Amino acid sequence: STLLTEFANHMGATGGSMFLVEEGGLRLLSSIENSHVPEFLPFPLPQGSVLERVLDEGKPILIENIDESSSTSSSGWQGYLDGSLLAFPLPDDKGRVLGALTLHNKEKPPFVEQDKEIGAILASYGCETLRATRVTESLKESEERLQTLIQVPRIA
C-alpha cells in the first residue's frame, strides 16, 4: 500500500488501485479509495476495460478525459468515471504481466503523455520492489520449512 500511495502522490492522483493476477481473476492488493473497489475481479474481465487492456497489451494506458473516451469500458466498478486515468502493467522479469496499477481522479490538469512516461519508469521500480518482496517471502517460507524439517524427531 505504501508503494501505491507514494506512486499516487508523485503523480498527483487522488485515487488508485493495485491488483495482482491470481487463479481466476485479479486480487486487490491495495487501494487509495477502498469504498468502491472490489477485493476480487473475476476473469474474464469486461472486454475493452482498462484492466483487461493493460493485462492484454502489457503497455501503459493514458486516458486524458474518461467522459470522452469511447475506446475503454468500465472494469466493473465506478472508480474512475471522472477526470483522467493512467494504468500500468506490472510485469515479472520475463515480461509476463503479474498485475496492474491504476491512478485516477487527478487534480487539474489531467494526466498527459509525459505523466505516462514518468509513470512507466516509476512502475518499473515498483515491479522490482514487488519481485524483491516475493523473493523475500519465498525465502522466509523455505527457511520455515527447513526449520520444521530440522526440528522433527526422526523415528528409528
C-alpha positions in Angstrom: 0.0 0.0 0.0 3.0 2.3 0.6 4.1 1.7 -3.0 0.7 2.8 -4.4 0.4 5.8 -2.1 3.8 7.1 -2.9 3.2 6.5 -6.6 -0.1 8.4 -6.5 1.4 11.3 -4.5 4.2 11.7 -7.0 1.8 11.6 -9.9 -0.8 13.9 -8.4 -3.6 11.3 -8.3 -6.2 11.2 -5.6 -7.3 7.6 -6.4 -5.8 4.4 -7.5 -5.6 0.6 -7.0 -3.1 -2.2 -7.4 -4.2 -5.6 -8.5 -2.2 -8.9 -8.8 -3.2 -11.7 -11.1 -4.2 -15.0 -9.3 -6.1 -18.0 -10.4 -9.4 -17.0 -11.8 -9.0 -13.2 -11.6 -7.4 -10.1 -10.1 -6.9 -9.7 -6.4 -6.9 -6.2 -4.9 -3.5 -5.7 -3.2 -4.1 -2.1 -2.2 -6.4 0.9 -2.9 -6.4 4.5 -2.1 -10.2 4.6 -2.1 -11.4 1.4 -0.6 -15.1 2.3 -0.8 -15.7 1.3 -4.4 -13.0 -1.3 -5.2 -13.9 -5.0 -5.1 -11.5 -7.3 -3.4 -11.6 -9.6 -6.4 -12.4 -9.2 -10.1 -13.1 -12.5 -11.8 -11.8 -13.4 -15.3 -12.8 -12.7 -18.0 -12.6 -9.0 -17.3 -15.0 -6.9 -19.3 -13.8 -6.6 -22.9 -12.2 -3.2 -23.6 -11.9 -2.3 -19.9 -8.8 -0.6 -18.6 -7.6 -3.6 -16.6 -8.4 -6.0 -19.5 -6.4 -3.8 -21.9 -3.4 -3.4 -19.5 -3.2 -7.2 -19.0 -3.7 -8.0 -22.7 -1.5 -5.3 -24.2 1.1 -5.1 -21.4 1.6 -1.4 -22.0 0.7 1.7 -20.0 -2.7 3.4 -20.8 -3.5 7.1 -20.7 -7.0 8.4 -20.9 -7.0 12.2 -20.7 -10.7 12.5 -20.3 -12.7 9.5 -19.2 -16.0 11.1 -20.1 -15.0 11.4 -23.7 -13.3 8.0 -24.0 -15.2 5.6 -26.3 -12.4 3.1 -26.5 -12.5 2.0 -22.9 -15.3 0.4 -20.9 -15.7 0.1 -17.1 -13.7 -2.5 -15.3 -16.7 -3.5 -13.2 -16.9 -0.7 -10.7 -17.4 3.1 -10.7 -13.9 4.0 -9.6 -12.8 6.3 -12.4 -15.7 7.8 -14.2 -14.4 11.3 -13.8 -11.2 13.0 -14.7 -8.3 11.2 -16.3 -6.7 7.8 -15.8 -3.3 6.2 -16.0 -2.9 2.4 -15.9 0.4 0.4 -15.8 1.1 -3.3 -16.2 3.3 -4.9 -13.5 5.4 -7.5 -15.4 7.7 -10.1 -14.0 11.3 -10.5 -15.1 10.2 -12.5 -18.1 7.7 -9.9 -19.3 4.6 -11.7 -18.1 2.0 -9.3 -16.6 1.6 -10.1 -12.9 -0.8 -7.3 -12.1 -1.8 -3.7 -12.8 -1.6 -0.3 -11.1 -4.2 2.3 -11.9 -4.2 6.0 -11.0 -7.2 8.3 -11.4 -9.0 11.4 -10.4 -6.0 13.6 -10.9 -6.3 17.2 -9.8 -6.3 19.6 -12.7 -4.7 19.5 -15.3 -5.5 15.9 -16.4 -2.8 13.3 -16.9 -0.8 13.8 -20.1 1.7 11.8 -22.2 4.6 12.9 -20.0 2.9 11.6 -16.9 2.5 8.2 -18.7 6.2 8.2 -19.5 7.3 9.1 -16.0 4.8 6.7 -14.5 6.1 3.9 -16.6 9.6 4.4 -15.1 8.1 4.5 -11.6 6.1 1.4 -12.3 9.2 -0.5 -13.4 10.8 0.4 -10.0 7.6 -0.8 -8.4 7.8 -4.1 -10.2 11.3 -4.6 -8.9 10.0 -3.9 -5.4 7.3 -6.5 -5.8 9.7 -9.0 -7.1 12.1 -8.4 -4.2 9.2 -8.8 -1.8 8.1 -12.1 -3.4 11.6 -13.4 -3.3 12.0 -12.4 0.4 8.6 -14.1 1.2 9.6 -17.2 -0.7 13.0 -17.4 1.2 11.2 -17.0 4.5 8.8 -19.8 3.7 11.8 -22.0 2.7 13.6 -21.2 5.9 10.5 -22.1 7.9 10.1 -25.4 6.1 13.8 -26.2 6.7 13.4 -25.3 10.4 10.4 -27.6 10.6 12.3 -30.5 9.0 15.3 -30.0 11.3 13.1 -29.9 14.4 11.1 -33.1 13.6 12.5 -36.0 15.5 13.5 -39.0 13.4 11.8 -42.3 14.1 14.4 -45.1 14.2 
